[in-house]
């Protein structure tokens, strides 16, 4: 049974990793999905091979992209049911190296981008009694050295989730977040900018720290994103769901 038949979903950063896994799972359940990203060729390739998924080139840190993204979904399908704020950035930076650019860069993509997209989507989500799902991180609530900017941006997103849930409940819009643990994607290389040696060290450290003994796969997190959008979750709002192998309690 296609539990999300004809629902329309926007997923930012949907060209790889968790975002792409979620897009495929939404489409498999009958939804029509608009994925965004900065690599137009990659988005076109995904769209060509996956009926139900369309790509739209947009940078989540660009303030103008929010309205354009929502307009694209409405132009394609005439409605909007789900926003998944998946695009995100990160950095591994000691406090002594912090500067105005590194602060603004990470908060633009992790906080401003999701906020502007959610704001642009409200009139359409109100019509469909839709939902907003934000992608946080274990480190939105767990402290870690040299991750202060990234962690603070995710903590901000989690509190935005709670505040939006209260504000939008009278409109029938639910808002939740999934706090993902370390997942086997290119995030450490492409977003954190780590070398192969640093990546291997981080992965080994994480495997030892995670109580269930492994890093996640994109599908581990994607299932929960889709679950939160399903009709069965219609009495859940304002929640942060940790999907991290127990890392947050370790």
N, C-alpha and C positions, 0 to 999 in steps of 0.2 A: 504494500500500500504506500502510495506517495503522500506522505503526511504533510508535505509543504507544496502540494500541487498549485502551480500558478502564482506562488508567492514570489516577490521580487526582492533580491538581496544585493546590497553593495558591500564589497569586501575590499578595503584598502590594503595595499601591499599583497595583492592576491596572486602575484606571479611566481611565487615559490614558497617552500616551507609550509608553515601552518596555514597561511592564507590560501594557498593553492589546494591543500588537502581539504580545507573547509569548503572551498568553492565546489570541488568535485563531489563532496558528500551532499551538499545542498542540492546540486543538480541531479544527483542520483535519487533524491527524494522529491523530485518534481519541480524544484524552484528554478527560476531564471536568475542568473547571477551576473552582475557587472563587477569585474575585478579591475583594480587600478594598480599602476606602477609606473616607474620612469622609463622602463625598457619596452618601447613600442613593439619591436620585432618579437620579443619573447611573448608579449601579450597576444599578438596576432597568431603566433604558433599554437598557443594554448587554445585560443578560440576556435581555430581550424580543426583541432582534434577533439574538442569537447562540446557537443551540442548542449545548448542551455547556458553556456558561458560566453560572455562577450568581454573583450578587453577595452580599457579606456586609459590612455596615457595621461597621468596626472601625478604630481609631486605632492604628497601629503603635507609637506612643510610650506607649500605655497598658499597664501591666504585666499587666492582667487580660485583654487582648485575645488573647494568644497561646493560652491554653487554650481560650477560646471559639471561636477560629478553627479550631483542629484538631478540636474537638468538632463543629463545623458540617459539616466535610468528611466526618467519619466518619458523622454522622447521615444525610447525603445519600447516600453511596456505599459506606460500610462498609470503606473502605481508604484508604491514603495512600501515594503513590509518590514525589512530588517536592515539595520546598519551594523556592520562589523568593523570596528576601528582596530584593525590589525597592524597597519603600518607603524613601524617604530624604529628608533635609532638608539644607539648606545655608545658608551665610551668607557674605557678603563683609564682613569686619570687621577693621579694623586692631587689632593687639595692644593698643594703648593703650585701646581701647574694650571689651575683653573683660570680662565679668562672670560671676558664678556662674550666672545664668540662661541666658545664651547658651551657656555650656559644657554645662550639663546638658541643655538643649533638644536640641542636636545629637547628643550622645552617647546620649540616650534613644532617639531614632528610628534612628540609624545603627549603634549598637552593642548597646544593651540590647534593643531590639525584636527584631532578628534572633537574638540569643542565646536569648531566652526562647521564641521560636517554634520554633527548632531543638530546644531541650530538650524542649518539649512534644510534638514530633513523633517523637522517637527510638523509643518503643515500637512505633509503627506502621510507621515506615520500616525497622526491623529485620525485621519480618515480610515486607516486600515486597522487601528488599534495595534500598532506594530511594536517593535522592540529594538533596543540599542544594546549591543554587546561590545564591551571594551576588552582589549587584550592587555592585561597587566603582567606582572612577573612575581615570582617568589620574593624578589628583592624590593617589591613595593611595601613589604612588611618586615622583611628580614634584613638586618644590617650587614654590610660587607665593606671592608676597607677598599678604597680607591674606586668604589662604585657609587659615590654619594650623589652625583648629578643624575645618573641613570635611575638610581633607587628613588630619589626624591621626585623625579618626574612620574614614576609609576605610582608612588604613594599619592601624588596629586590626582592622577587619573582614577585611582580607587575611591578617593573622597568625592571627586566629581560624580562618579557613578552613584554614590549614595545620595548626593544632593539632587542630581537629576531625577533619580527614582522618586523622590518626594515631590519635586516640582511637576513632573510629567504624569504622575499617577492619575490626577483628575482628568487628564486627556486620554486615559486608557493606554498610555505608552509605558512599557516595562523597560527597566534599565538594569543590566547586570554586568559583571566582569568575570573573565576567566584569568586566573593568575597562573601562568605557565612556569614550570620549572625548566631546566636546561633540556633542549630538544636538538636532535640531530639535523640541523639545518646549516646554512652558510652564514648564520648571524655573527659568529665570532670573527670570521674573516672579513665579511663585507660590511658589517655594521660596527663592530668593535675595533676593526683594523689590526687584529693580532697576527703575529707571525705563526708559521707552522709549529715551531717549537713552543710558543706560548699557548697555542690552541691545544696541543697534546697535553701540556701540563695542566691546563684548566680542566680539560675533560677527565683526566685521571683523578684530579682533586674532587671533581663533582661526583664521579662514580663512587668514590669512597665515602662521600658525605651523604649521599641519597640513601635513605633507609631501605628502599626496595632494590638497591644495588645496580641500577642502570639509568642512563640518560633516556629521555623520552623520544618517541617518534612523532612526526607531525599528526598522524591519525589519532594518537592518544589525546591530543588537545582538541582537534577538529570535532571529534564526537561530542564533546561537551559544549562546543559552540553551537552545533546544530541542535543538541538537546535543549538548550536554553531558548531557542527560537521555536521549538515545537509547541503545538497546542497544549500538550500535557504539562507544560511549564507555566501556564497562564496565571498561576497564583504565586509566582516567584519574582520578586523585584528587589533591587537594592543590595544584592548579594555579591560577594567575591568568592568564586569557587576556585579553590587551589587544586591544580592538577600537576603535581610535581614529585610524585614518588615518595612523599613525606618529607621533602627537604625543608619545608617551612618550619617543621617542628623539631628538626634535628639540632 
